[in-house]
Amino acid sequence: MRVTKDTVVTLKYRVLDTDGNVIDDGKEPLVYLHGGYGGIFPRLEELIHDKAVGEKFTVKLQPEEAFGDYDENLVLVEDASLFPENIEVGMAFERVTEAGEEDVIYRITDIAEGKVVIDGNHPLAGQALVFEVEIAAVRPATAEERAHGHPHEG
């Protein structure tokens, strides 16, 4: 079976930086619903389309095709009094807009002199990434999976 719209695809993969360092070793396969449901990067989905089980490819995605360009405007310095006392570098939180809507996930990148630096960029923003991909399995999606926009494994 080939990868077409409304198929559930299982990928074996690895993600590397442009120097060949492993970013994600892909220990767990990636399972997604193919056909524009947002389960993977659009460029990867485009390259996977019409492939069959066992086919492999390697592709370099530019930042704008992966996690986006690094946005300096998403780096903020806030007063430490706005945070709980037990915060640590590396912690993440979701900032909510004044209207109560979900906003951006921020990571704490530095704490010093009563200030906290938070960064709303994805940790891999601004980086080109190399994906090594193998199509491991393809099956038709169920009506429920198509309706929900994602696979139901179980």
N, C-alpha and C positions, 0 to 999 in steps of 0.2 A: 504494500500500500504506500502511496506517495503522500507527502504532506500537502494538504489542500485546506481550504477554509473549513472550519468546524471539525478539525481533527485534533485529538489530544496527542501531543508530541512529548516524548521523553528524550532529553538531551544529556549526553555525557559531555562534560566541558571542563576547560581550565581557562582562567583569566590571568594574563601576565601584563606587566608594564612593558614599556618599549625597550627596557634593558634586559628583559627576559626573566625578571623576578616574578615569582608566583604571587598573585594577589588573592586568588581563590582557587583552591586545588580541586574544586568540584567533587568532593567526597560523596555528596548526595546529588543524584541526578536532578535536573531541572525538568519539571513537568508543567506544561502550559497549554492553553487552548489557542490554537492557531486561527488567525483570520481577523486581526485588528482589535482584539479584546484588551490589549495593553499589558499582556503577561510578560513580554520581553521587549527589548529595544526594537523599534520599527525597522531599522537597517538589518538587524540580525534576522528578524522575521521574514523580511524580503529575500534574504539569501537562503533561508531554510525552505522557502516555498518550493514545492514540486520535487524535493529531494526524497530519497527512499532510505529505509533502514540500512545502516551500515555505511552510508555516505559520510565523508568527513571533509571539513574545510577549516582554514584559518583565515581570520579577517582582523584587520586593524580598524578600530572605530575611533574617530576623532572625538574630542570632548563633547562637541555639540550633538554627536550621534549616541553618546553614552550618558554620562551623568551631568552634562552641561559644562559651560565655561565657569571658571571661578569668579564669583561676584563679590568684590570688596565691600559692597553695600550691605552684605549679609553678615559682616563682622562688626559686632557691637561691643562697646565697653560700658558695663553697667555697674552701679554701686552695689557692693557686696551686701548691703543691708536689704536689698530686694530678694535675697536668696536665703534658704535655710542655712543654718550653721554647718551642717554636715556635708556640704557639697564638695566634690572632688573633680579634678581635671578628668575629662573623659565621659562624665555624666551627660546624658542627653535629656531634653525635655521638649514638649510641644508648646509653642507659644500660641496663645489664643487671642484673636482680634477682639477689639472692644465690643463688637457685635456678637461675640461668643462663638465665632466660627473658628474651625481649626486653621492654623496658619502653618508655620514652618517648624521643622524639628531643628533645634539648636543643640550644639555640643559645647560644653565648657572646655576651652582650650588653654586658659591661664587664669590663675588667681594670684593677685599680688597687690599689696598696699591698699587694701580696701576696695579693690576693683575686680570685676570678673569679666573676662573676655569670652564672648559667646560667638559661635560661628554657625550660620544657617546653611552653609554649603554642604553638599554631600562630601564625605571624606575623599572620594575619588573625582570630585569636580575639577575640571581643568586638565585632566590627564587623558592622553590617548591610551587605549587599552587593546590588547591583542587577545582575541577569543579563539581557542581551539575547540571545535565543536564536532561531535559525532551524533548522528541521528540513531538513537538506541531503540525507539519503539514509536509506532504510529497506530492509532485506532480511531474509529469514528467517535465523535462526541455524542453523548446522550442529549435528549431534548432538554433535560434539566440543566446540564452543563452549559448548553448554548444559552438558555434563559438566564442563568446566573453569571455567565461570562467568564467562568473559570472551571478547571477540572475538579471532579470529586473523586479523589483517590480513597481507597479504603478497602 
